[in-house]
Amino acid sequence: MARVLIAGESWITQSTHIKGVDSFVTSSYVEGVAPLRTALTARGHDVVHLPAHLVPSDFPDDQAALEAYDVVVLSDIGANSVQLAPAVFEGARPGGDRLAALRDWVDAGGGLLMVGGYLSFTGFEAKAAYRNTVLHEVLPVDLLPEDDRVELPAGAHGQVVAEHPALGDVSGEWPRLLGYNRVRPRPATEILATIGDDPLVAVGGYGEGRTAVFTSDCSPHWAPPEFCEQWPGYAAVFGGLIDWLAA
């Protein structure tokens, strides 16, 4: 059993309704973590979810705090949210360098998984911004300097290109995915699955630790229900990744 921290995978939506000369605003809170959390807890892993709005205040501040976990998953949460604690951003007081702490924790033996989304890797309009941080060196892939999203409205199938325990022995054709973040492999990277000509699942090492990426989403919209709710291979792939990262 691994102790897993999932940071991100939630959002708040605000809508303005205009009816003639009158208008009003409604807000909703949504969590997209359910498919991933369910898949991992079903395999016996102890999962803690840190929603996106709590990441700035509650993400582990240092390497010692990260020792509570075997694997950290960053999913659709940008570098600014991890780096800018309220004391730093609002109070202008020096604080811990959380991404440097995460890097050092991986170097000492931790496992890191980044899952794709609009605020993963480089992200929408380059706002995820991990390329400009110390965490870039930890990932098994190089990030693009520009908006890295590849939207696939008609869908595309992932293709397994290498046997590896991190894929959880998944077999057969994968359901369609509707998009992903484009990344480039590094020389020591193991590409396990591709989408188009780009990496979908890649793994590597950093110091004593292990790192992995899944460049599409773990929930809608890039991961439609056929992929994240109905396909048995979903739990096999993400379960395999966590098992391998925690080994």
Biotite code that builds the C-alpha atoms (Angstrom):
import biotite.structure as struc

atoms = struc.array([
    struc.Atom([0.000, 0.000, 0.000], chain_id="A", res_id=1, res_name="MET", atom_name="CA", element="C"),
    struc.Atom([1.310, 3.436, -0.941], chain_id="A", res_id=2, res_name="ALA", atom_name="CA", element="C"),
    struc.Atom([0.526, 6.772, 0.694], chain_id="A", res_id=3, res_name="ARG", atom_name="CA", element="C"),
    struc.Atom([-0.510, 9.051, -2.166], chain_id="A", res_id=4, res_name="VAL", atom_name="CA", element="C"),
    struc.Atom([-1.081, 12.812, -2.226], chain_id="A", res_id=5, res_name="LEU", atom_name="CA", element="C"),
    struc.Atom([-3.123, 14.090, -5.192], chain_id="A", res_id=6, res_name="ILE", atom_name="CA", element="C"),
    struc.Atom([-2.862, 17.862, -5.543], chain_id="A", res_id=7, res_name="ALA", atom_name="CA", element="C"),
    struc.Atom([-5.283, 19.628, -7.897], chain_id="A", res_id=8, res_name="GLY", atom_name="CA", element="C"),
    struc.Atom([-8.188, 18.106, -9.859], chain_id="A", res_id=9, res_name="GLU", atom_name="CA", element="C"),
    struc.Atom([-10.837, 20.562, -8.677], chain_id="A", res_id=10, res_name="SER", atom_name="CA", element="C"),
    struc.Atom([-12.166, 23.863, -9.934], chain_id="A", res_id=11, res_name="TRP", atom_name="CA", element="C"),
    struc.Atom([-14.690, 26.607, -9.273], chain_id="A", res_id=12, res_name="ILE", atom_name="CA", element="C"),
    struc.Atom([-16.873, 27.815, -12.152], chain_id="A", res_id=13, res_name="THR", atom_name="CA", element="C"),
    struc.Atom([-18.599, 31.192, -12.139], chain_id="A", res_id=14, res_name="GLN", atom_name="CA", element="C"),
    struc.Atom([-21.345, 31.988, -14.657], chain_id="A", res_id=15, res_name="SER", atom_name="CA", element="C"),
    struc.Atom([-23.046, 35.255, -15.468], chain_id="A", res_id=16, res_name="THR", atom_name="CA", element="C"),
    struc.Atom([-26.711, 34.949, -16.497], chain_id="A", res_id=17, res_name="HIS", atom_name="CA", element="C"),
    struc.Atom([-28.053, 37.914, -18.485], chain_id="A", res_id=18, res_name="ILE", atom_name="CA", element="C"),
    struc.Atom([-31.804, 38.201, -18.932], chain_id="A", res_id=19, res_name="LYS", atom_name="CA", element="C"),
    struc.Atom([-32.763, 41.415, -20.618], chain_id="A", res_id=20, res_name="GLY", atom_name="CA", element="C"),
    struc.Atom([-31.452, 44.292, -18.515], chain_id="A", res_id=21, res_name="VAL", atom_name="CA", element="C"),
    struc.Atom([-30.974, 42.082, -15.449], chain_id="A", res_id=22, res_name="ASP", atom_name="CA", element="C"),
    struc.Atom([-28.109, 39.769, -14.643], chain_id="A", res_id=23, res_name="SER", atom_name="CA", element="C"),
    struc.Atom([-26.956, 37.531, -11.819], chain_id="A", res_id=24, res_name="PHE", atom_name="CA", element="C"),
    struc.Atom([-23.948, 35.332, -11.098], chain_id="A", res_id=25, res_name="VAL", atom_name="CA", element="C"),
    struc.Atom([-23.892, 31.690, -10.011], chain_id="A", res_id=26, res_name="THR", atom_name="CA", element="C"),
    struc.Atom([-20.932, 29.648, -8.835], chain_id="A", res_id=27, res_name="SER", atom_name="CA", element="C"),
    struc.Atom([-20.254, 25.922, -8.621], chain_id="A", res_id=28, res_name="SER", atom_name="CA", element="C"),
    struc.Atom([-17.481, 23.780, -7.188], chain_id="A", res_id=29, res_name="TYR", atom_name="CA", element="C"),
    struc.Atom([-16.447, 20.588, -9.011], chain_id="A", res_id=30, res_name="VAL", atom_name="CA", element="C"),
    struc.Atom([-13.966, 17.838, -8.180], chain_id="A", res_id=31, res_name="GLU", atom_name="CA", element="C"),
    struc.Atom([-12.592, 15.719, -11.022], chain_id="A", res_id=32, res_name="GLY", atom_name="CA", element="C"),
    struc.Atom([-10.529, 13.457, -8.791], chain_id="A", res_id=33, res_name="VAL", atom_name="CA", element="C"),
    struc.Atom([-13.147, 10.732, -8.293], chain_id="A", res_id=34, res_name="ALA", atom_name="CA", element="C"),
    struc.Atom([-12.091, 8.303, -11.076], chain_id="A", res_id=35, res_name="PRO", atom_name="CA", element="C"),
    struc.Atom([-8.422, 8.422, -10.066], chain_id="A", res_id=36, res_name="LEU", atom_name="CA", element="C"),
    struc.Atom([-9.075, 8.273, -6.333], chain_id="A", res_id=37, res_name="ARG", atom_name="CA", element="C"),
    struc.Atom([-11.497, 5.365, -6.764], chain_id="A", res_id=38, res_name="THR", atom_name="CA", element="C"),
    struc.Atom([-9.041, 3.441, -8.943], chain_id="A", res_id=39, res_name="ALA", atom_name="CA", element="C"),
    struc.Atom([-6.230, 3.845, -6.415], chain_id="A", res_id=40, res_name="LEU", atom_name="CA", element="C"),
    struc.Atom([-8.205, 3.195, -3.230], chain_id="A", res_id=41, res_name="THR", atom_name="CA", element="C"),
    struc.Atom([-9.629, 0.038, -4.828], chain_id="A", res_id=42, res_name="ALA", atom_name="CA", element="C"),
    struc.Atom([-6.039, -1.227, -5.065], chain_id="A", res_id=43, res_name="ARG", atom_name="CA", element="C"),
    struc.Atom([-5.496, -0.540, -1.363], chain_id="A", res_id=44, res_name="GLY", atom_name="CA", element="C"),
    struc.Atom([-3.630, 2.748, -1.600], chain_id="A", res_id=45, res_name="HIS", atom_name="CA", element="C"),
    struc.Atom([-4.129, 5.447, 1.031], chain_id="A", res_id=46, res_name="ASP", atom_name="CA", element="C"),
    struc.Atom([-5.124, 8.549, -0.950], chain_id="A", res_id=47, res_name="VAL", atom_name="CA", element="C"),
    struc.Atom([-5.233, 12.139, 0.315], chain_id="A", res_id=48, res_name="VAL", atom_name="CA", element="C"),
    struc.Atom([-6.776, 14.718, -2.034], chain_id="A", res_id=49, res_name="HIS", atom_name="CA", element="C"),
    struc.Atom([-5.686, 18.336, -1.733], chain_id="A", res_id=50, res_name="LEU", atom_name="CA", element="C"),
    struc.Atom([-8.157, 20.395, -3.829], chain_id="A", res_id=51, res_name="PRO", atom_name="CA", element="C"),
    struc.Atom([-6.774, 23.157, -6.018], chain_id="A", res_id=52, res_name="ALA", atom_name="CA", element="C"),
    struc.Atom([-8.071, 26.008, -3.863], chain_id="A", res_id=53, res_name="HIS", atom_name="CA", element="C"),
    struc.Atom([-6.244, 24.581, -0.830], chain_id="A", res_id=54, res_name="LEU", atom_name="CA", element="C"),
    struc.Atom([-2.932, 23.927, -2.564], chain_id="A", res_id=55, res_name="VAL", atom_name="CA", element="C"),
    struc.Atom([-1.521, 27.452, -1.957], chain_id="A", res_id=56, res_name="PRO", atom_name="CA", element="C"),
    struc.Atom([-2.141, 27.236, 1.781], chain_id="A", res_id=57, res_name="SER", atom_name="CA", element="C"),
    struc.Atom([-1.775, 23.519, 2.504], chain_id="A", res_id=58, res_name="ASP", atom_name="CA", element="C"),
    struc.Atom([0.742, 21.939, 0.118], chain_id="A", res_id=59, res_name="PHE", atom_name="CA", element="C"),
    struc.Atom([3.654, 20.449, 2.118], chain_id="A", res_id=60, res_name="PRO", atom_name="CA", element="C"),
    struc.Atom([6.174, 23.184, 2.846], chain_id="A", res_id=61, res_name="ASP", atom_name="CA", element="C"),
    struc.Atom([9.338, 21.133, 3.081], chain_id="A", res_id=62, res_name="ASP", atom_name="CA", element="C"),
    struc.Atom([10.939, 17.770, 2.488], chain_id="A", res_id=63, res_name="GLN", atom_name="CA", element="C"),
    struc.Atom([10.109, 16.578, 6.000], chain_id="A", res_id=64, res_name="ALA", atom_name="CA", element="C"),
    struc.Atom([6.389, 17.186, 5.438], chain_id="A", res_id=65, res_name="ALA", atom_name="CA", element="C"),
    struc.Atom([6.548, 15.310, 2.127], chain_id="A", res_id=66, res_name="LEU", atom_name="CA", element="C"),
    struc.Atom([7.873, 12.245, 3.964], chain_id="A", res_id=67, res_name="GLU", atom_name="CA", element="C"),
    struc.Atom([4.265, 11.513, 4.942], chain_id="A", res_id=68, res_name="ALA", atom_name="CA", element="C"),
    struc.Atom([3.774, 10.262, 1.364], chain_id="A", res_id=69, res_name="TYR", atom_name="CA", element="C"),
    struc.Atom([5.279, 7.717, -1.004], chain_id="A", res_id=70, res_name="ASP", atom_name="CA", element="C"),
    struc.Atom([3.924, 9.312, -4.193], chain_id="A", res_id=71, res_name="VAL", atom_name="CA", element="C"),
    struc.Atom([2.856, 12.869, -5.031], chain_id="A", res_id=72, res_name="VAL", atom_name="CA", element="C"),
    struc.Atom([0.519, 13.402, -7.984], chain_id="A", res_id=73, res_name="VAL", atom_name="CA", element="C"),
    struc.Atom([0.245, 16.863, -9.542], chain_id="A", res_id=74, res_name="LEU", atom_name="CA", element="C"),
    struc.Atom([-2.862, 16.982, -11.717], chain_id="A", res_id=75, res_name="SER", atom_name="CA", element="C"),
    struc.Atom([-4.168, 20.132, -13.408], chain_id="A", res_id=76, res_name="ASP", atom_name="CA", element="C"),
    struc.Atom([-2.590, 22.476, -10.864], chain_id="A", res_id=77, res_name="ILE", atom_name="CA", element="C"),
    struc.Atom([-0.101, 25.130, -11.964], chain_id="A", res_id=78, res_name="GLY", atom_name="CA", element="C"),
    struc.Atom([3.317, 25.923, -10.552], chain_id="A", res_id=79, res_name="ALA", atom_name="CA", element="C"),
    struc.Atom([2.106, 29.253, -9.143], chain_id="A", res_id=80, res_name="ASN", atom_name="CA", element="C"),
    struc.Atom([-0.393, 27.531, -6.865], chain_id="A", res_id=81, res_name="SER", atom_name="CA", element="C"),
    struc.Atom([2.319, 25.306, -5.416], chain_id="A", res_id=82, res_name="VAL", atom_name="CA", element="C"),
    struc.Atom([4.957, 28.017, -5.089], chain_id="A", res_id=83, res_name="GLN", atom_name="CA", element="C"),
    struc.Atom([2.955, 30.997, -3.861], chain_id="A", res_id=84, res_name="LEU", atom_name="CA", element="C"),
    struc.Atom([1.804, 30.382, -0.308], chain_id="A", res_id=85, res_name="ALA", atom_name="CA", element="C"),
    struc.Atom([-0.441, 33.160, 1.083], chain_id="A", res_id=86, res_name="PRO", atom_name="CA", element="C"),
    struc.Atom([2.345, 34.438, 3.336], chain_id="A", res_id=87, res_name="ALA", atom_name="CA", element="C"),
    struc.Atom([4.559, 34.908, 0.274], chain_id="A", res_id=88, res_name="VAL", atom_name="CA", element="C"),
    struc.Atom([2.012, 36.176, -2.255], chain_id="A", res_id=89, res_name="PHE", atom_name="CA", element="C"),
    struc.Atom([-0.178, 38.242, 0.048], chain_id="A", res_id=90, res_name="GLU", atom_name="CA", element="C"),
    struc.Atom([2.145, 38.996, 2.944], chain_id="A", res_id=91, res_name="GLY", atom_name="CA", element="C"),
    struc.Atom([5.387, 39.520, 0.992], chain_id="A", res_id=92, res_name="ALA", atom_name="CA", element="C"),
    struc.Atom([7.263, 37.356, 3.497], chain_id="A", res_id=93, res_name="ARG", atom_name="CA", element="C"),
    struc.Atom([9.899, 34.782, 2.494], chain_id="A", res_id=94, res_name="PRO", atom_name="CA", element="C"),
    struc.Atom([8.728, 31.184, 2.759], chain_id="A", res_id=95, res_name="GLY", atom_name="CA", element="C"),
    struc.Atom([9.716, 27.665, 1.814], chain_id="A", res_id=96, res_name="GLY", atom_name="CA", element="C"),
    struc.Atom([10.517, 26.799, -1.797], chain_id="A", res_id=97, res_name="ASP", atom_name="CA", element="C"),
    struc.Atom([7.986, 24.015, -2.200], chain_id="A", res_id=98, res_name="ARG", atom_name="CA", element="C"),
    struc.Atom([9.020, 22.917, -5.683], chain_id="A", res_id=99, res_name="LEU", atom_name="CA", element="C"),
    struc.Atom([12.658, 22.741, -4.587], chain_id="A", res_id=100, res_name="ALA", atom_name="CA", element="C"),
    struc.Atom([11.522, 20.670, -1.587], chain_id="A", res_id=101, res_name="ALA", atom_name="CA", element="C"),
    struc.Atom([9.580, 18.389, -3.926], chain_id="A", res_id=102, res_name="LEU", atom_name="CA", element="C"),
    struc.Atom([12.650, 18.009, -6.142], chain_id="A", res_id=103, res_name="ARG", atom_name="CA", element="C"),
    struc.Atom([14.837, 17.134, -3.160], chain_id="A", res_id=104, res_name="ASP", atom_name="CA", element="C"),
    struc.Atom([12.237, 14.686, -1.864], chain_id="A", res_id=105, res_name="TRP", atom_name="CA", element="C"),
    struc.Atom([12.217, 12.853, -5.206], chain_id="A", res_id=106, res_name="VAL", atom_name="CA", element="C"),
    struc.Atom([16.015, 12.903, -5.258], chain_id="A", res_id=107, res_name="ASP", atom_name="CA", element="C"),
    struc.Atom([15.971, 11.190, -1.865], chain_id="A", res_id=108, res_name="ALA", atom_name="CA", element="C"),
    struc.Atom([13.627, 8.415, -3.042], chain_id="A", res_id=109, res_name="GLY", atom_name="CA", element="C"),
    struc.Atom([10.107, 9.810, -3.522], chain_id="A", res_id=110, res_name="GLY", atom_name="CA", element="C"),
    struc.Atom([7.820, 9.172, -6.480], chain_id="A", res_id=111, res_name="GLY", atom_name="CA", element="C"),
    struc.Atom([6.312, 11.962, -8.598], chain_id="A", res_id=112, res_name="LEU", atom_name="CA", element="C"),
    struc.Atom([3.549, 11.692, -11.205], chain_id="A", res_id=113, res_name="LEU", atom_name="CA", element="C"),
    struc.Atom([2.356, 14.617, -13.318], chain_id="A", res_id=114, res_name="MET", atom_name="CA", element="C"),
    struc.Atom([-1.003, 14.139, -15.053], chain_id="A", res_id=115, res_name="VAL", atom_name="CA", element="C"),
    struc.Atom([-2.009, 16.326, -17.977], chain_id="A", res_id=116, res_name="GLY", atom_name="CA", element="C"),
    struc.Atom([-4.550, 19.112, -18.136], chain_id="A", res_id=117, res_name="GLY", atom_name="CA", element="C"),
    struc.Atom([-4.942, 22.798, -18.904], chain_id="A", res_id=118, res_name="TYR", atom_name="CA", element="C"),
    struc.Atom([-2.765, 23.654, -15.875], chain_id="A", res_id=119, res_name="LEU", atom_name="CA", element="C"),
    struc.Atom([-0.200, 20.861, -16.158], chain_id="A", res_id=120, res_name="SER", atom_name="CA", element="C"),
    struc.Atom([3.243, 20.847, -17.787], chain_id="A", res_id=121, res_name="PHE", atom_name="CA", element="C"),
    struc.Atom([3.346, 24.183, -19.710], chain_id="A", res_id=122, res_name="THR", atom_name="CA", element="C"),
    struc.Atom([-0.411, 24.325, -20.075], chain_id="A", res_id=123, res_name="GLY", atom_name="CA", element="C"),
    struc.Atom([-3.033, 26.678, -21.467], chain_id="A", res_id=124, res_name="PHE", atom_name="CA", element="C"),
    struc.Atom([-1.403, 29.924, -22.584], chain_id="A", res_id=125, res_name="GLU", atom_name="CA", element="C"),
    struc.Atom([1.741, 28.631, -20.814], chain_id="A", res_id=126, res_name="ALA", atom_name="CA", element="C"),
    struc.Atom([0.105, 29.396, -17.447], chain_id="A", res_id=127, res_name="LYS", atom_name="CA", element="C"),
    struc.Atom([1.034, 26.111, -15.751], chain_id="A", res_id=128, res_name="ALA", atom_name="CA", element="C"),
    struc.Atom([4.635, 27.313, -16.142], chain_id="A", res_id=129, res_name="ALA", atom_name="CA", element="C"),
    struc.Atom([6.548, 24.281, -14.821], chain_id="A", res_id=130, res_name="TYR", atom_name="CA", element="C"),
    struc.Atom([9.198, 24.766, -17.496], chain_id="A", res_id=131, res_name="ARG", atom_name="CA", element="C"),
    struc.Atom([10.475, 27.798, -15.596], chain_id="A", res_id=132, res_name="ASN", atom_name="CA", element="C"),
    struc.Atom([10.864, 25.950, -12.290], chain_id="A", res_id=133, res_name="THR", atom_name="CA", element="C"),
    struc.Atom([13.306, 23.566, -10.654], chain_id="A", res_id=134, res_name="VAL", atom_name="CA", element="C"),
    struc.Atom([10.736, 20.779, -11.039], chain_id="A", res_id=135, res_name="LEU", atom_name="CA", element="C"),
    struc.Atom([11.372, 20.723, -14.794], chain_id="A", res_id=136, res_name="HIS", atom_name="CA", element="C"),
    struc.Atom([14.666, 18.908, -14.221], chain_id="A", res_id=137, res_name="GLU", atom_name="CA", element="C"),
    struc.Atom([12.892, 16.193, -12.246], chain_id="A", res_id=138, res_name="VAL", atom_name="CA", element="C"),
    struc.Atom([10.393, 15.235, -14.953], chain_id="A", res_id=139, res_name="LEU", atom_name="CA", element="C"),
    struc.Atom([11.352, 12.557, -17.494], chain_id="A", res_id=140, res_name="PRO", atom_name="CA", element="C"),
    struc.Atom([10.355, 14.854, -20.371], chain_id="A", res_id=141, res_name="VAL", atom_name="CA", element="C"),
    struc.Atom([11.193, 18.305, -21.698], chain_id="A", res_id=142, res_name="ASP", atom_name="CA", element="C"),
    struc.Atom([8.382, 20.861, -21.653], chain_id="A", res_id=143, res_name="LEU", atom_name="CA", element="C"),
    struc.Atom([7.553, 23.253, -24.475], chain_id="A", res_id=144, res_name="LEU", atom_name="CA", element="C"),
    struc.Atom([8.017, 27.012, -23.952], chain_id="A", res_id=145, res_name="PRO", atom_name="CA", element="C"),
    struc.Atom([4.586, 27.757, -25.445], chain_id="A", res_id=146, res_name="GLU", atom_name="CA", element="C"),
    struc.Atom([1.008, 26.553, -24.939], chain_id="A", res_id=147, res_name="ASP", atom_name="CA", element="C"),
    struc.Atom([1.456, 22.784, -25.206], chain_id="A", res_id=148, res_name="ASP", atom_name="CA", element="C"),
    struc.Atom([-2.136, 21.593, -25.542], chain_id="A", res_id=149, res_name="ARG", atom_name="CA", element="C"),
    struc.Atom([-3.128, 19.313, -28.407], chain_id="A", res_id=150, res_name="VAL", atom_name="CA", element="C"),
    struc.Atom([-6.912, 19.263, -28.713], chain_id="A", res_id=151, res_name="GLU", atom_name="CA", element="C"),
    struc.Atom([-8.366, 16.183, -30.398], chain_id="A", res_id=152, res_name="LEU", atom_name="CA", element="C"),
    struc.Atom([-12.129, 16.752, -30.830], chain_id="A", res_id=153, res_name="PRO", atom_name="CA", element="C"),
    struc.Atom([-12.467, 13.526, -32.842], chain_id="A", res_id=154, res_name="ALA", atom_name="CA", element="C"),
    struc.Atom([-10.370, 11.597, -30.333], chain_id="A", res_id=155, res_name="GLY", atom_name="CA", element="C"),
    struc.Atom([-7.239, 9.472, -30.667], chain_id="A", res_id=156, res_name="ALA", atom_name="CA", element="C"),
    struc.Atom([-6.185, 6.135, -29.190], chain_id="A", res_id=157, res_name="HIS", atom_name="CA", element="C"),
    struc.Atom([-3.190, 5.635, -26.945], chain_id="A", res_id=158, res_name="GLY", atom_name="CA", element="C"),
    struc.Atom([-0.737, 3.013, -28.171], chain_id="A", res_id=159, res_name="GLN", atom_name="CA", element="C"),
    struc.Atom([1.476, 0.867, -25.933], chain_id="A", res_id=160, res_name="VAL", atom_name="CA", element="C"),
    struc.Atom([5.014, 0.865, -27.338], chain_id="A", res_id=161, res_name="VAL", atom_name="CA", element="C"),
    struc.Atom([6.958, -0.860, -24.550], chain_id="A", res_id=162, res_name="ALA", atom_name="CA", element="C"),
    struc.Atom([6.213, -3.490, -21.926], chain_id="A", res_id=163, res_name="GLU", atom_name="CA", element="C"),
    struc.Atom([6.759, -2.149, -18.441], chain_id="A", res_id=164, res_name="HIS", atom_name="CA", element="C"),
    struc.Atom([5.302, -2.843, -14.975], chain_id="A", res_id=165, res_name="PRO", atom_name="CA", element="C"),
    struc.Atom([4.221, 0.807, -14.704], chain_id="A", res_id=166, res_name="ALA", atom_name="CA", element="C"),
    struc.Atom([1.491, 0.081, -17.277], chain_id="A", res_id=167, res_name="LEU", atom_name="CA", element="C"),
    struc.Atom([-0.077, -2.540, -15.039], chain_id="A", res_id=168, res_name="GLY", atom_name="CA", element="C"),
    struc.Atom([-0.166, -5.234, -17.767], chain_id="A", res_id=169, res_name="ASP", atom_name="CA", element="C"),
    struc.Atom([-2.860, -3.348, -19.673], chain_id="A", res_id=170, res_name="VAL", atom_name="CA", element="C"),
    struc.Atom([-3.592, -4.836, -23.093], chain_id="A", res_id=171, res_name="SER", atom_name="CA", element="C"),
    struc.Atom([-5.761, -4.183, -26.114], chain_id="A", res_id=172, res_name="GLY", atom_name="CA", element="C"),
    struc.Atom([-6.892, -0.913, -27.658], chain_id="A", res_id=173, res_name="GLU", atom_name="CA", element="C"),
    struc.Atom([-7.310, 2.110, -25.412], chain_id="A", res_id=174, res_name="TRP", atom_name="CA", element="C"),
    struc.Atom([-10.498, 4.187, -25.604], chain_id="A", res_id=175, res_name="PRO", atom_name="CA", element="C"),
    struc.Atom([-10.196, 7.540, -27.322], chain_id="A", res_id=176, res_name="ARG", atom_name="CA", element="C"),
    struc.Atom([-8.727, 10.536, -25.547], chain_id="A", res_id=177, res_name="LEU", atom_name="CA", element="C"),
    struc.Atom([-9.740, 14.069, -26.530], chain_id="A", res_id=178, res_name="LEU", atom_name="CA", element="C"),
    struc.Atom([-6.454, 15.869, -25.971], chain_id="A", res_id=179, res_name="GLY", atom_name="CA", element="C"),
    struc.Atom([-3.092, 15.957, -24.205], chain_id="A", res_id=180, res_name="TYR", atom_name="CA", element="C"),
    struc.Atom([-0.082, 18.112, -23.382], chain_id="A", res_id=181, res_name="ASN", atom_name="CA", element="C"),
    struc.Atom([2.740, 17.810, -25.902], chain_id="A", res_id=182, res_name="ARG", atom_name="CA", element="C"),
    struc.Atom([6.140, 17.067, -24.350], chain_id="A", res_id=183, res_name="VAL", atom_name="CA", element="C"),
    struc.Atom([9.487, 15.883, -25.681], chain_id="A", res_id=184, res_name="ARG", atom_name="CA", element="C"),
    struc.Atom([11.359, 12.818, -24.379], chain_id="A", res_id=185, res_name="PRO", atom_name="CA", element="C"),
    struc.Atom([14.803, 13.082, -22.853], chain_id="A", res_id=186, res_name="ARG", atom_name="CA", element="C"),
    struc.Atom([17.630, 10.664, -23.718], chain_id="A", res_id=187, res_name="PRO", atom_name="CA", element="C"),
    struc.Atom([17.140, 8.462, -20.634], chain_id="A", res_id=188, res_name="ALA", atom_name="CA", element="C"),
    struc.Atom([13.330, 8.525, -20.791], chain_id="A", res_id=189, res_name="THR", atom_name="CA", element="C"),
    struc.Atom([11.385, 5.299, -21.247], chain_id="A", res_id=190, res_name="GLU", atom_name="CA", element="C"),
    struc.Atom([8.351, 5.945, -23.461], chain_id="A", res_id=191, res_name="ILE", atom_name="CA", element="C"),
    struc.Atom([5.704, 3.357, -22.592], chain_id="A", res_id=192, res_name="LEU", atom_name="CA", element="C"),
    struc.Atom([2.701, 4.645, -24.549], chain_id="A", res_id=193, res_name="ALA", atom_name="CA", element="C"),
    struc.Atom([2.192, 7.256, -27.244], chain_id="A", res_id=194, res_name="THR", atom_name="CA", element="C"),
    struc.Atom([-0.645, 9.315, -28.650], chain_id="A", res_id=195, res_name="ILE", atom_name="CA", element="C"),
    struc.Atom([-0.006, 10.376, -32.213], chain_id="A", res_id=196, res_name="GLY", atom_name="CA", element="C"),
    struc.Atom([3.740, 10.869, -32.398], chain_id="A", res_id=197, res_name="ASP", atom_name="CA", element="C"),
    struc.Atom([4.051, 12.163, -28.838], chain_id="A", res_id=198, res_name="ASP", atom_name="CA", element="C"),
    struc.Atom([4.590, 10.570, -25.402], chain_id="A", res_id=199, res_name="PRO", atom_name="CA", element="C"),
    struc.Atom([1.447, 9.643, -23.472], chain_id="A", res_id=200, res_name="LEU", atom_name="CA", element="C"),
    struc.Atom([3.072, 7.657, -20.667], chain_id="A", res_id=201, res_name="VAL", atom_name="CA", element="C"),
    struc.Atom([6.768, 8.080, -19.871], chain_id="A", res_id=202, res_name="ALA", atom_name="CA", element="C"),
    struc.Atom([8.885, 7.148, -16.866], chain_id="A", res_id=203, res_name="VAL", atom_name="CA", element="C"),
    struc.Atom([12.344, 7.910, -15.596], chain_id="A", res_id=204, res_name="GLY", atom_name="CA", element="C"),
    struc.Atom([14.541, 8.274, -12.559], chain_id="A", res_id=205, res_name="GLY", atom_name="CA", element="C"),
    struc.Atom([15.815, 11.234, -10.604], chain_id="A", res_id=206, res_name="TYR", atom_name="CA", element="C"),
    struc.Atom([18.446, 10.570, -7.978], chain_id="A", res_id=207, res_name="GLY", atom_name="CA", element="C"),
    struc.Atom([17.131, 7.804, -5.758], chain_id="A", res_id=208, res_name="GLU", atom_name="CA", element="C"),
    struc.Atom([13.519, 8.471, -6.803], chain_id="A", res_id=209, res_name="GLY", atom_name="CA", element="C"),
    struc.Atom([11.246, 7.795, -9.741], chain_id="A", res_id=210, res_name="ARG", atom_name="CA", element="C"),
    struc.Atom([9.153, 10.087, -11.919], chain_id="A", res_id=211, res_name="THR", atom_name="CA", element="C"),
    struc.Atom([6.403, 9.546, -14.467], chain_id="A", res_id=212, res_name="ALA", atom_name="CA", element="C"),
    struc.Atom([4.035, 11.491, -16.688], chain_id="A", res_id=213, res_name="VAL", atom_name="CA", element="C"),
    struc.Atom([0.619, 10.768, -18.124], chain_id="A", res_id=214, res_name="PHE", atom_name="CA", element="C"),
    struc.Atom([0.190, 13.592, -20.599], chain_id="A", res_id=215, res_name="THR", atom_name="CA", element="C"),
    struc.Atom([-3.578, 13.366, -21.082], chain_id="A", res_id=216, res_name="SER", atom_name="CA", element="C"),
    struc.Atom([-6.194, 13.819, -18.364], chain_id="A", res_id=217, res_name="ASP", atom_name="CA", element="C"),
    struc.Atom([-7.439, 11.503, -15.619], chain_id="A", res_id=218, res_name="CYS", atom_name="CA", element="C"),
    struc.Atom([-10.971, 12.964, -15.858], chain_id="A", res_id=219, res_name="SER", atom_name="CA", element="C"),
    struc.Atom([-13.125, 14.859, -18.396], chain_id="A", res_id=220, res_name="PRO", atom_name="CA", element="C"),
    struc.Atom([-12.856, 16.627, -20.683], chain_id="A", res_id=221, res_name="HIS", atom_name="CA", element="C"),
    struc.Atom([-9.765, 15.037, -22.261], chain_id="A", res_id=222, res_name="TRP", atom_name="CA", element="C"),
    struc.Atom([-10.569, 11.705, -20.601], chain_id="A", res_id=223, res_name="ALA", atom_name="CA", element="C"),
    struc.Atom([-14.184, 10.915, -21.561], chain_id="A", res_id=224, res_name="PRO", atom_name="CA", element="C"),
    struc.Atom([-16.285, 8.518, -19.465], chain_id="A", res_id=225, res_name="PRO", atom_name="CA", element="C"),
    struc.Atom([-15.447, 5.650, -21.835], chain_id="A", res_id=226, res_name="GLU", atom_name="CA", element="C"),
    struc.Atom([-11.841, 6.032, -20.737], chain_id="A", res_id=227, res_name="PHE", atom_name="CA", element="C"),
    struc.Atom([-11.944, 7.015, -17.071], chain_id="A", res_id=228, res_name="CYS", atom_name="CA", element="C"),
    struc.Atom([-15.149, 5.291, -15.892], chain_id="A", res_id=229, res_name="GLU", atom_name="CA", element="C"),
    struc.Atom([-15.915, 2.339, -18.160], chain_id="A", res_id=230, res_name="GLN", atom_name="CA", element="C"),
    struc.Atom([-12.509, 1.010, -19.245], chain_id="A", res_id=231, res_name="TRP", atom_name="CA", element="C"),
    struc.Atom([-10.919, -1.565, -16.889], chain_id="A", res_id=232, res_name="PRO", atom_name="CA", element="C"),
    struc.Atom([-7.513, -0.538, -18.180], chain_id="A", res_id=233, res_name="GLY", atom_name="CA", element="C"),
    struc.Atom([-7.811, 2.873, -16.485], chain_id="A", res_id=234, res_name="TYR", atom_name="CA", element="C"),
    struc.Atom([-7.309, 1.392, -13.025], chain_id="A", res_id=235, res_name="ALA", atom_name="CA", element="C"),
    struc.Atom([-4.572, -0.876, -14.357], chain_id="A", res_id=236, res_name="ALA", atom_name="CA", element="C"),
    struc.Atom([-2.581, 1.981, -15.886], chain_id="A", res_id=237, res_name="VAL", atom_name="CA", element="C"),
    struc.Atom([-2.816, 4.426, -12.990], chain_id="A", res_id=238, res_name="PHE", atom_name="CA", element="C"),
    struc.Atom([-2.492, 1.665, -10.425], chain_id="A", res_id=239, res_name="GLY", atom_name="CA", element="C"),
    struc.Atom([0.596, 0.395, -12.215], chain_id="A", res_id=240, res_name="GLY", atom_name="CA", element="C"),
    struc.Atom([2.114, 3.863, -12.272], chain_id="A", res_id=241, res_name="LEU", atom_name="CA", element="C"),
    struc.Atom([1.591, 4.363, -8.539], chain_id="A", res_id=242, res_name="ILE", atom_name="CA", element="C"),
    struc.Atom([2.885, 0.873, -7.710], chain_id="A", res_id=243, res_name="ASP", atom_name="CA", element="C"),
    struc.Atom([6.030, 1.480, -9.765], chain_id="A", res_id=244, res_name="TRP", atom_name="CA", element="C"),
    struc.Atom([6.639, 4.968, -8.407], chain_id="A", res_id=245, res_name="LEU", atom_name="CA", element="C"),
    struc.Atom([6.297, 3.750, -4.821], chain_id="A", res_id=246, res_name="ALA", atom_name="CA", element="C"),
    struc.Atom([8.494, 0.704, -5.261], chain_id="A", res_id=247, res_name="ALA", atom_name="CA", element="C"),
])
